[in-house]
Amino acid sequence: MQTCCEQAPPPRKCMSACLLTPSWWRGILDPSIYKSTLFTYSLLTTFRFTEGVSMVPAMGEPIIRTVSRGVNQSGVRDHNVRLLLTLLQRHGPMAGSDLARLANLSPQTVSIILRELESEGLLARGTPVKGRVGKPSIPMRLAEGGVLSLGCKIGRRSAVLLLADFRGTVRQELRLTYDYPMPEAIFAFLRQGIDTILSQCSPEERSRVCGIGIGTPFELWKWSELVGAPAKDFASWRHVDYQAELARFTDLPVQVVNDATAGCQAEHIYGRGKEFRDYAYFFIGAFVGGGIVLNHSVYQGHLGNAGALGSLRSFGPQGESQQLIDTASIHLLEARLVEHGHDPRELWTQPQDWSGFGRLVDPWIGRTAQELAKASLSVCAVIDFEAIVIDGAFPDAVKHELVERTRRYLINQDMRGLVAPQIEAGVVGFNARAIGAATSPLFERYFLNGNLRLRG
């Protein structure tokens, strides 16, 4: 007959007194143990169950958010695969021994994973590197055609649909311009565009398209006045379900992300994001927006709206309260062009050339730089970002002038209690939001970032 201490688990009345050996404990460990008791390790190398003790007075049923969860063996492998792919994406071609060192994994584990990924067509071998002791090392790299994804940016003045590969190279691109976006036109563009792009892919390429990412402004229906759309018609965006609408004509998985956050993601992966650990990102489009990067990962927040920098407080000419979107956006330059008899659509013509509007563009750059300098210090008052990265839907010459003026205006700001960040130019440019949207399916399935938990 078993004693109470030999039962698994022991009776509740005996738990406070039972001393259990480590081998016994390993055999009966169950998640339910943690729900009602504390597990204490003693100096006698035995484990003792003790009653959980409340450290705070009872104040009703608390809400406790889960910090993490357990991971099974397949979850650990998934994490390791994501980690190796992310390291290759971030650092470029690397030999297995270097990957093992960076990932803190055994060379055997890394070798097994790399062979599997190569057989699946996700990785490709580089040219052997000679000159070291022993056999030449063979660097592995992401295969260009290993994975493809579609990305769509829904902007206030135009929509872009593109096909990008594993390495961020845009393979195909379609564009639609309009006075303001409406659901019917956008989904018709997507339906036709997806068919057009996929029809130009080989069967092998079509099989490697992992999904479509949609980059769209947060609560688009609230911006009817600024885009010049009838409020009643524009309100139809409120009830749009992107997944359901796209499911009508494609079975690809759909990821929806804020458009400016998508731009931040593109800069972080394919641009200057590799240079900084924590930074804020401004994208100047028809409306200014932004994103934030913390600990090398784009942070989206629990509703996907973190880094809504366009909503930062600003002030109008009469001291009235405004948002940054009202003082540092291209729609202000559009209005100036209309006042002087120009067609504002010329600002969006590709390739972009704003040289003919110099006398209007220059004062716009000056005001926008002042606003960005103040906004930069505002965000650095919350998190001490090491850098502010500025990009936008404008020619490179305009971007670099804007960045330089922002640096100069920053020097004259009141920086008591703050550390001035670096002001840097982004490099991805006009298509950052569409390219970033295309990365959403990739991160969902293949890459690792700080906002993803291991799958249990």
For each residue, the residues with C-beta under 8 A, 3 or more apart:
1:
2: 6 7
3: 6 7
4: 7 10 11 13 14 18
5: 10 14 18 19 20
6: 2 3
7: 2 3 4 10 11
8: 27 28
9: 15 28 30 32 33
10: 4 5 7 14 15 18 49
11: 4 7 14 15
12: 15
13: 4
14: 4 5 10 11 17 18
15: 9 10 11 12 18 37 49 51
16: 49 50 51
17: 14
18: 4 5 10 14 15 48 49
19: 5 44 46 47 48
20: 5 24 25 46 47 48 49
21: 24 25 46 47
22: 25 26 45 46 47
23: 26 27
24: 20 21 27 28
25: 20 21 22 28 29 47
26: 22 23 29
27: 8 23 24
28: 8 9 24 25
29: 25 26 33
30: 9 33
31: 34 35 70
32: 9 35 36
33: 9 29 30 36 37 39 49
34: 31 37 39
35: 31 32
36: 32 33 52
37: 15 33 34 49 50 51 52
38: 49 50 51 52 53
39: 33 34 47 49
40: 47 48 49 50
41: 47
42: 45 46 47 48
43:
44: 19
45: 22 42
46: 19 20 21 22 42
47: 19 20 21 22 25 39 40 41 42
48: 18 19 20 40 42
49: 10 15 16 18 20 33 37 38 39 40
50: 16 37 38 40
51: 15 16 37 38
52: 36 37 38
53: 38
54: 57 58
55:
56: 59
57: 54
58: 54
59: 56 62
60:
61:
62: 59
63:
64:
65:
66: 69
67:
68: 453
69: 66 453 456
70: 31 456
71: 75 76 79 454 455 456
72: 75 76 456
73: 76 77
74: 77 78 455
75: 71 72 78 79 454 455 456
76: 71 72 73 79 80 454
77: 73 74 80 81 113
78: 74 75 81 82 454 455
79: 71 75 76 82 83 448 454
80: 76 77 83 84 103 105 109 113
81: 77 78 84 85 113 117 446
82: 78 79 85 86 446 447 448 452
83: 79 80 86 87 103 105 448
84: 80 81 87 88 99 103 110 113 114 117
85: 81 82 88 89 117 122 142 446 447 448
86: 82 83 89 90 447 448 449
87: 83 84 90 91 94 99 102 103
88: 84 85 91 92 93 94 99 123 140 141 142
89: 85 86 142 166 167 269 447
90: 86 87 274
91: 87 88 94 102
92: 88 141
93: 88 126 139 140 141
94: 87 88 91 98 99 102 139 140
95: 98 99 129 137 138 139 140
96: 99 100 107 110 111 114 137 138 140
97: 100 101 107 137
98: 94 95 101 102
99: 84 87 88 94 95 96 102 103 105 110 114 140
100: 96 97 103 104 105 106 107 109 110
101: 97 98 104
102: 87 91 94 98 99
103: 80 83 84 87 99 100 110
104: 100 101
105: 80 83 99 100 109 110
106: 100 109 110
107: 96 97 100 110 111
108: 111 112
109: 80 100 105 106 112 113
110: 84 96 99 100 103 105 106 107 113 114
111: 96 107 108 114 115
112: 108 109 115 116
113: 77 80 81 84 109 110 116 117
114: 84 96 99 110 111 117 118 123 140
115: 111 112 118 119
116: 112 113 119 120
117: 81 84 85 113 114 120 122 123
118: 114 115 121 122 123 124 125 140
119: 115 116
120: 116 117 146
121: 118 143 145 146 208
122: 85 117 118 142 143 146 147 166 446
123: 88 114 117 118 140 141 142 143 146
124: 118 140 141 142 143 144 146
125: 118 138 139 140 141
126: 93 138 139 140 141
127: 139
128: 136 137 138
129: 95 132 136 137 138 139
130: 136
131:
132: 129 136 137
133:
134:
135:
136: 128 129 130 132
137: 95 96 97 128 129 132
138: 95 96 125 126 128 129
139: 93 94 95 125 126 127 129
140: 88 93 94 95 96 99 114 118 123 124 125 126
141: 88 92 93 123 124 125 126
142: 85 88 89 122 123 124 146 166 167
143: 121 122 123 124 146 166
144: 124 165 166 167 169
145: 121 148 165 166 204 205 208
146: 120 121 122 123 124 142 143 165 166 208
147: 122 165 166 208 210 442 445 446
148: 145 163 164 165 166 171 201 205 208 209 210
149: 163 164 209 210 211 212 213 438 439 440 441 442
150: 161 162 163 164 194 197 209 211 212 213 252 438 441
151: 160 161 162 164 212 213 215 262 434 435 436 437 438 439 440
152: 159 160 161 162 190 193 212 213 214 215 434 437
153: 159 160 215 216 259 262 431 433 434 437
154: 159 181 186 214 215 216 217 220 259
155: 158 159 160 181 217 259 285 286 393 433
156: 180 181 217 223 226 227 285 286 287 331
157: 177 178 179 180 227 286 345 348
158: 155 175 176 177 178 348
159: 152 153 154 155 175 176 178 181 186 189
160: 151 152 153 155 173 174 175 176 431 433 434
161: 150 151 152 173 174 175 189 190 193 194 197 434
162: 150 151 152 170 171 172 173 174 431 434 435 438
163: 148 149 150 170 171 172 173 197 201 209 438
164: 148 149 150 151 168 169 170 171 435 438 439
165: 144 145 146 147 148 168 169 171
166: 89 122 142 143 144 145 146 147 148 442
167: 89 142 144
168: 164 165 266 269 270 435 439
169: 144 164 165
170: 162 163 164 173 431 435
171: 148 162 163 164 165
172: 162 163 197 200
173: 160 161 162 163 170 431 434
174: 160 161 162 189 193 196 197
175: 158 159 160 161 350
176: 158 159 160 185 186 189
177: 157 158 345 348
178: 157 158 159 181 182 185
179: 157 227 228 229
180: 156 157 224 227 228 229 234
181: 154 155 156 159 178 185 186 220 227
182: 178 185 186 229 233 234 236
183: 186 187 236 237 240 245
184: 187 188
185: 176 178 181 182 188 189
186: 154 159 176 181 182 183 189 190
187: 183 184 190 191 245 246
188: 184 185 191 192
189: 159 161 174 176 185 186 192 193
190: 152 161 186 187 193 194 246 249
191: 187 188 194 195 248 249
192: 188 189 195 196
193: 152 161 174 189 190 196 197
194: 150 161 190 191 197 198 212 249 250 252
195: 191 192 198 199 249
196: 174 192 193 199 200
197: 150 161 163 172 174 193 194 200 201
198: 194 195 201 206 209
199: 195 196
200: 172 196 197
201: 148 163 197 198 205 206 209
202: 205 206
203: 206 207
204: 145 207 208
205: 145 148 201 202 208 209
206: 198 201 202 203 209
207: 203 204
208: 121 145 146 147 148 204 205
209: 148 149 150 163 198 201 205 206 252
210: 147 148 149 252 253 441 442 445 446
211: 149 150 252 253 254 255 440 441 444 445
212: 149 150 151 152 194 246 250 252 253 254 255 438 441
213: 149 150 151 152 254 255 256 257 262 436 437 438 439 440 441
214: 152 154 242 246 254 255 256 257 437
215: 151 152 153 154 257 258 259 261 262 263 433 434 436 437
216: 153 154 220 242 256 257 258 259
217: 154 155 156 220 223 258 259 260 287 289
218: 258 304 305 308
219: 222 223 238
220: 154 181 216 217 223 234 237
221: 224 234 235 236 237 238
222: 219
223: 156 217 219 220 226 227 234 287
224: 180 221 227 229 230 231 234 235
225: 228 231
226: 156 223 287 325 331
227: 156 157 179 180 181 223 224 234 286 331
228: 179 180 225
229: 179 180 182 224 233 234
230: 224 233 234
231: 224 225 234 235
232: 235
233: 182 229 230 236
234: 180 182 220 221 223 224 227 229 230 231 237
235: 221 224 231 232 238
236: 182 183 221 233 239 240
237: 183 220 221 234 240
238: 219 221 235
239: 236
240: 183 236 237 245
241: 244 245
242: 214 216 245 246 254 256
243: 246 247 254 256
244: 241 247 248
245: 183 187 240 241 242 248
246: 187 190 212 214 242 243 249 250 252 254
247: 243 244 250 251 254
248: 191 244 245
249: 190 191 194 195 246
250: 194 212 246 247
251: 247
252: 150 194 209 210 211 212 246
253: 210 211 212 441 444
254: 211 212 213 214 242 243 246 247
255: 211 212 213 214 437 440 441 444
256: 213 214 216 242 243 304
257: 213 214 215 216 261 262 265 300 304 436 437 440
258: 215 216 217 218 261 262 289 291 300 304 305 307 308
259: 153 154 155 215 216 217 262 263 285 289 433 437
260: 217 263 264 281 283 285 289 290 291 307 308 309 310 433
261: 215 257 258 264 265 289 291 298 300 304 306 307 436
262: 151 153 213 215 257 258 259 265 266 432 433 434 435 436 437 439 440
263: 215 259 260 266 267 281 283 289 291 391 428 432 433 436
264: 260 261 267 268 273 281 283 290 291 292 293 298 307 436
265: 257 261 262 268 269 291 298 436 439 440 443
266: 168 262 263 269 270 271 428 431 432 433 435 436 439
267: 263 264 270 271 272 273 281 389 391 426 427 428 432 436
268: 264 265 271 273 274 281 293 298
269: 89 168 265 266 273 436 439
270: 168 266 267 428 435
271: 266 267 268 389 391 426 427 428 432
272: 267 275 276 389 424 425 426 427
273: 264 267 268 269 276 279 293 389
274: 90 268
275: 272 387
276: 272 273 279 293 386 387 389
277: 293 295 296 386
278: 293 294 295 383 384 385 386
279: 273 276 292 293 385 386 387 388 389 421
280: 290 291 292 293 307 309 376 379 380 383 385 387 388 389 421
281: 260 263 264 267 268 290 291 292 293 307 388 389 390 391 426
282: 288 289 290 309 372 375 388 389 390 391 392
283: 260 263 264 288 289 290 291 391 392 393 426 432 433
284: 288 328 329 330 368 390 391 392 393 394 402
285: 155 156 259 260 288 289 329 330 392 393 433
286: 155 156 157 227 329 330 331 334 393
287: 156 217 223 226 310 325 329 330 331
288: 282 283 284 285 309 310 324 325 328 329
289: 217 258 259 260 261 263 282 283 285 308 309 310 325
290: 260 264 280 281 282 283 307 308 309 310
291: 258 260 261 263 264 265 280 281 283 298 299 306 307 309
292: 264 279 280 281 298 299 306 307 379 383 385
293: 264 268 273 276 277 278 279 280 281 296 297 298 299
294: 278 297 299 383 450
295: 277 278 450
296: 277 293 449 450
297: 293 294 449 450 451
298: 261 264 265 268 291 292 293 449 451
299: 291 292 293 294 306 307 450 451
300: 257 258 261 304 305 306 307 451
301: 304 305 306 307
302:
303:
304: 218 256 257 258 261 300 301
305: 218 258 300 301 308
306: 261 291 292 299 300 301
307: 258 260 261 264 280 281 290 291 292 299 300 301
308: 218 258 260 289 290 305 311
309: 260 280 282 288 289 290 291 312 324 375 379
310: 260 287 288 289 290 323 324 325 329
311: 308 323 324 325
312: 309 323 324 375 378 379
313: 321 322 323 324 378
314: 321 322 323 324 326 327 328 371 374 375
315: 319 320 321 322
316: 319 320 321 322 326 327
317:
318:
319: 315 316
320: 315 316
321: 313 314 315 316
322: 313 314 315 316 326 327
323: 310 311 312 313 314 326 327
324: 288 309 310 311 312 313 314 327 328 371 375
325: 226 287 288 289 310 311 328 329
326: 314 316 322 323 329
327: 314 316 322 323 324 332 367 368 371
328: 284 288 314 324 325 332 367 368 371 372 375
329: 284 285 286 287 288 310 325 326 332
330: 284 285 286 287 333 334 347 392 393 394
331: 156 226 227 286 287 334 335
332: 327 328 329 335 336 364 367
333: 330 336 337 344 347 357 360 361 364
334: 286 330 331 337 338 344 347
335: 331 332 338 339 344
336: 332 333 339 340 360 364
337: 333 334 340 342 343 344 346 347 357 360
338: 334 335 341 342 344
339: 335 336
340: 336 337 360
341: 338
342: 337 338 346 357 360
343: 337 346
344: 333 334 335 337 338 347
345: 157 177 348 349
346: 337 342 343 349 356 357
347: 330 333 334 337 344 352 354 357 394
348: 157 158 177 345 352 393
349: 345 346 352 353
350: 175 430
351:
352: 347 348 349 393 394 395 430
353: 349 356 395
354: 347 357 358 361 394 395 397 398
355: 358
356: 346 353
357: 333 337 342 346 347 354 360 361
358: 354 355 361 362
359: 362
360: 333 336 337 340 342 357 363 364
361: 333 354 357 358 364 365 398
362: 358 359 365 366
363: 360 366 367
364: 332 333 336 360 361 367 368
365: 361 362 368 369 398 401 402 405
366: 362 363 369 370 405
367: 327 328 332 363 364 370 371
368: 284 327 328 364 365 371 372 402
369: 365 366 372 373 402 405 406 408 409
370: 366 367 373 374 409
371: 314 324 327 328 367 368 374 375
372: 282 328 368 369 375 376 388 390 402 406 409
373: 369 370 376 377 406 409 410 413
374: 314 370 371 377 378 413
375: 282 309 312 314 324 328 371 372 378 379
376: 280 372 373 379 380 388 406 410 421 423
377: 373 374 380 381 410 413 415 418
378: 312 313 374 375 381 382
379: 280 292 309 312 375 376 382 383 385 388
380: 280 376 377 383 384 385 388 418 419 420 421
381: 377 378 417 418
382: 378 379
383: 278 280 292 294 379 380
384: 278 380 418 419
385: 278 279 280 292 379 380 388 421
386: 276 277 278 279 421 422
387: 275 276 279 280 421 422 423 424
388: 279 280 281 282 372 376 379 380 385 406 421 422 423 424
389: 267 271 272 273 276 279 280 281 282 424 425 426
390: 281 282 284 372 399 402 403 406 423 424 425 426
391: 263 267 271 281 282 283 284 399 425 426 427 428 429 432
392: 282 283 284 285 330 398 399 402
393: 155 283 284 285 286 330 348 352 430
394: 284 330 347 352 354 398 399 402 430
395: 352 353 354 398 399
396: 399 400 429
397: 354 400 401
398: 354 361 365 392 394 395 401 402
399: 390 391 392 394 395 396 402 403 425 426 429
400: 396 397 403 404 425
401: 365 397 398 404 405
402: 284 365 368 369 372 390 392 394 398 399 405 406
403: 390 399 400 406 407 423 424 425
404: 400 401 407 408
405: 365 366 369 401 402 408 409
406: 369 372 373 376 388 390 402 403 409 410 423
407: 403 404 410 411 423
408: 369 404 405 411 412
409: 369 370 372 373 405 406 412 413
410: 373 376 377 406 407 413 420 423
411: 407 408 420
412: 408 409
413: 373 374 377 409 410
414:
415: 377 418 419 420
416:
417: 381
418: 377 380 381 384 415
419: 380 384 415
420: 380 410 411 415
421: 279 280 376 380 385 386 387 388
422: 386 387 388
423: 376 387 388 390 403 406 407 410
424: 272 387 388 389 390 403
425: 272 389 390 391 399 400 403
426: 267 271 272 281 283 389 390 391 399 429 432
427: 267 271 272 391
428: 263 266 267 270 271 391 431 432 435 436
429: 391 396 399 426 432
430: 350 352 393 394
431: 153 160 162 170 173 266 428 434 435
432: 262 263 266 267 271 283 391 426 428 429 435 436
433: 153 155 160 215 259 260 262 263 266 283 285 436 437
434: 151 152 153 160 161 162 173 215 262 431 437 438
435: 151 162 164 168 170 262 266 270 428 431 432 438 439
436: 151 213 215 257 261 262 263 264 265 266 267 269 428 432 433 439 440
437: 151 152 153 213 214 215 255 257 259 262 433 434 440
438: 149 150 151 162 163 164 212 213 434 435 441 442
439: 149 151 164 168 213 262 265 266 269 435 436 442 443
440: 149 151 211 213 255 257 262 265 436 437 443 444
441: 149 150 210 211 212 213 253 255 438 444 445
442: 147 149 166 210 438 439 445 446 447
443: 265 439 440 446 447 449 452
444: 211 253 255 440 441
445: 147 210 211 441 442
446: 81 82 85 122 147 210 442 443
447: 82 85 86 89 442 443
448: 79 82 83 85 86 452
449: 86 296 297 298 443 452
450: 294 295 296 297 299
451: 297 298 299 300
452: 82 443 448 449
453: 68 69
454: 71 75 76 78 79
455: 71 74 75 78
456: 69 70 71 72 75
